[in-house]
């Protein structure tokens, strides 16, 4: 999945750089840690019995993920590396069977802590 989507993500990162900045997604690995999902609530239509939405708690603590971005800005070259993340929050999952997909979102901003290292003159 990562191999198939990495070029699109690289282009997205490149396209979101502020004026005067250049950024490039160099490396990305989601790691080996998976999220823990619990406390499910399933909401369905009484008329059809079809599931409309699923809500649950989600917790992710990963020290094996890695994202490396290199770039240049007004002060020079830099490298930013994310080497870990901790996230907790309430998720909403919206099934769309006609399209064979699930839409995932947070009900509110998750509690997140990112291990970030930046090298360069920033």
C-alpha positions as CSV (number, residue, x, y, z in Angstrom):
1,X,0.0,0.0,0.0
2,X,2.8,2.4,0.9
3,X,4.7,1.7,-2.3
4,X,1.6,2.4,-4.4
5,X,0.7,5.7,-2.6
6,X,4.1,7.2,-1.8
7,X,4.5,9.1,-5.1
8,X,1.1,10.8,-4.5
9,X,2.0,11.6,-0.9
10,X,5.3,13.0,-2.1
11,X,3.5,15.3,-4.5
12,X,1.0,16.4,-1.8
13,X,3.9,17.3,0.5
14,X,5.7,19.2,-2.3
15,X,2.5,21.1,-3.2
16,X,1.8,22.3,0.4
17,X,5.1,24.0,1.0
18,X,4.8,27.7,1.7
19,X,6.1,30.2,-0.9
20,X,9.9,30.2,-0.9
21,X,10.1,26.7,0.6
22,X,10.8,23.4,-1.0
23,X,10.0,20.1,0.8
24,X,10.3,16.5,-0.2
25,X,9.0,13.3,1.5
26,X,12.1,11.2,1.5
27,X,11.1,8.1,3.6
28,X,7.9,6.8,5.2
29,X,7.2,3.7,7.2
30,X,4.1,3.2,9.3
31,X,6.0,0.8,11.5
32,X,4.8,-2.4,13.1
33,X,2.6,-1.1,15.9
34,X,-1.1,-1.2,15.3
35,X,-3.8,0.9,16.9
36,X,-6.0,-0.5,19.7
37,X,-9.7,0.1,19.2
38,X,-12.2,-0.5,22.0
39,X,-15.5,0.6,23.5
40,X,-17.5,0.2,20.2
41,X,-20.9,1.8,19.8
42,X,-22.8,0.8,16.7
43,X,-25.7,2.9,15.5
44,X,-28.1,1.4,13.0
45,X,-31.4,2.3,11.3
46,X,-34.4,0.7,13.1
47,X,-36.2,0.5,9.7
48,X,-33.5,-1.2,7.7
49,X,-31.2,-2.6,10.3
50,X,-28.3,-1.1,8.3
51,X,-25.3,0.1,10.2
52,X,-25.1,3.9,9.9
53,X,-22.1,4.7,12.0
54,X,-19.6,3.1,14.4
55,X,-17.9,5.0,17.1
56,X,-15.0,3.7,19.2
57,X,-12.0,4.7,21.3
58,X,-8.6,4.5,19.4
59,X,-5.2,4.5,20.9
60,X,-1.9,4.3,19.0
61,X,1.5,4.3,20.5
62,X,4.3,3.6,18.0
63,X,8.0,3.9,18.3
64,X,8.6,2.0,15.0
65,X,7.1,4.5,12.6
66,X,9.4,6.8,10.6
67,X,8.7,9.8,8.3
68,X,11.6,11.9,6.9
69,X,11.1,15.2,5.2
70,X,13.9,17.2,3.7
71,X,13.7,20.7,2.4
72,X,15.0,24.2,2.1
73,X,13.7,27.5,3.2
74,X,14.8,31.1,3.7
75,X,17.4,30.0,6.3
76,X,18.8,27.0,4.4
77,X,18.5,23.2,4.3
78,X,16.8,21.1,6.9
79,X,15.7,17.5,7.7
80,X,12.7,16.7,9.8
81,X,12.3,13.2,11.2
82,X,9.2,11.8,13.0
83,X,10.3,8.7,14.8
84,X,7.3,8.0,17.1
85,X,3.7,9.0,17.8
86,X,1.2,8.6,20.6
87,X,-2.5,9.3,19.8
88,X,-5.7,8.8,21.6
89,X,-9.2,9.8,20.6
90,X,-12.8,9.0,19.8
91,X,-13.2,7.8,16.2
92,X,-16.2,7.7,14.0
93,X,-16.4,5.1,11.2
94,X,-18.9,5.7,8.5
95,X,-19.5,2.7,6.2
96,X,-20.4,3.4,2.6
97,X,-21.2,0.0,1.2
98,X,-22.2,1.3,-2.3
99,X,-18.6,2.5,-2.7
100,X,-17.0,-0.3,-0.8
101,X,-15.3,2.1,1.6
102,X,-15.1,3.4,5.1
103,X,-14.7,7.0,6.1
104,X,-12.7,7.5,9.3
105,X,-12.6,10.7,11.3
106,X,-12.1,11.9,14.9
107,X,-15.1,13.3,16.8
108,X,-12.8,15.9,18.2
109,X,-9.1,16.6,17.9
110,X,-7.1,13.6,19.3
111,X,-4.6,13.9,22.1
112,X,-1.3,13.5,20.2
113,X,2.4,13.6,21.0
114,X,4.8,13.4,18.1
115,X,8.5,12.6,18.5
116,X,10.1,15.1,16.0
117,X,13.7,15.9,15.4
118,X,14.7,18.8,13.1
119,X,18.2,19.3,11.9
120,X,19.3,22.5,10.2
121,X,19.4,26.2,10.8
122,X,15.7,26.6,11.6
